[in-house]
Amino acid sequence: MLVAGAGLLIVVLSQVQIGLPSRLWYWGAAAILVGVLAALPAMLRSWSTELVVTSMRIVAKHGVISRHTMEMLHKRIESLSVEQSIMGRLLDYGTLLIHGTGGGREAIPNIAQPLKFRNAAMAAQSGT
């Protein structure tokens, strides 16, 4: 999106007569296109992800064409952990790891506000 913003700035500045080449708007339009195309997969992934914490289970569904669904009962969960990179800490996203009783481990990758989701899941788990 930063590239798209820079492209928009180039397009606008190329239309203003401040001594810039008149064909500079081509480069701006190309930058906008590249920025939007680069952001499109992340936006689709975000739009197609459903995360639900109920009183009985945690449900995670993601995918546009192929669908991956994960459900785990609260009584089958041993622990919940969050992995975040430095960029994830700054932008508040990360991966939630759910450790099950049978040694199973499910990951819910790249979710927004993973600590808030973990706290909601732990509150629901302690309420059951």
N, C-alpha and C positions, 0 to 999 in steps of 0.2 A: 504494500500500500504506500510505502514511502517513495518507491519508484513512480507510482502513479501520481502521487502528489507533486513530485519534481517535474514530471511530464506536463501536468496541468499548469504549473508555474511557467515552464518554457513556452507552452502554447500561448498563454496570456501575455507574457513578455514579448513574444515575437509579433503580436498584433499591435503592440504599442510602439510608436516610432521613437525608439531611444538609441538607434544606431545598430541594432542587432540585424543579422541577415534575415530577409523576409522568408526564406525557406526553412528557418529554424523550427517552425511549427511541425514539420514532418518528424523531426527527432522527438519533439514533445509528445506527439500522437503515438509514436512508437513506444516511448517510455510508459505512457498511460496503458497501452495494450499489454506490454510485458508485465507491468505491475498488477493489473487485474487478472491476467492469466496465472501469475504466480500465486495470487491469493485465493483463487477459485477452489483448489483442492481443500484448503483448510476451512473455507467457508462451507463447502458441501459436507465435510466431516462434522463440523459443528452443528449444522442444520439437521443432520440425519442421526444425531445421537440423542437417546432418551435415557435419563438416569432417574430412578425412582427408589425412594426408601419408604417401605410400608411398615406396619407394625409386625409383620411376619417375615419379610425378606427384603433383599436388595436386588433390584433388577437393572441391568444395563443392556441396552440395545444400540447397535451402531451398524451403519452400512447403508448405501443407497441402492445398489443393484443386488449385491449379495448381503445378507443380513446375519450378524453375529449376535446371539442373545445369551446372556449369562444371568442366571438366577441362583441366589444362595440364601437359604434360610438362616435367620439370626442364630438359631441354636447350633448351627453347623459352622459358625465362624469362630475361630480362635483369636485372630487379631486382624487389625486394619492398620496398614502403614502407607505413608505418602512418600513418593520420591519426587524431588524437584531439583532442577538445575539452577544455576545462578539466574539465567534468563527467566526460568519458570517462577522463581521467587519474585523477581521484579515485576513480571506481568501476571502473576497469580494464576499459574496453571501447573499441572503435574500429573503424575500417574498414581492412582490408588491401587494398592496391592491388598487383596483379600486372601488371608491364609485360612484354609478350611481345616476341619478336624481330621480328615483322612490324609493329610499331607498335601492336599491339592492347593494350588495357588492360582488365583485369577487376577489378571491385571486389567484395569480400566484406564487406558492411556489418554493423555492429553485432555484432561477435563479442567474446566474453569473452576476456581475456588475449591481445590481438593481438600483443604483442611476443613472448610465449612461442611462439605459433603461427608467427610469422615466423622466429624462431630455429630452431624444429624444421624448418621448410621449408628454411632455408638449410643446416642441418646435413645433411639428406637430399640436397640438391642437390650439396653438395661431396663427398658420399660416392659419387656416381655417376660 
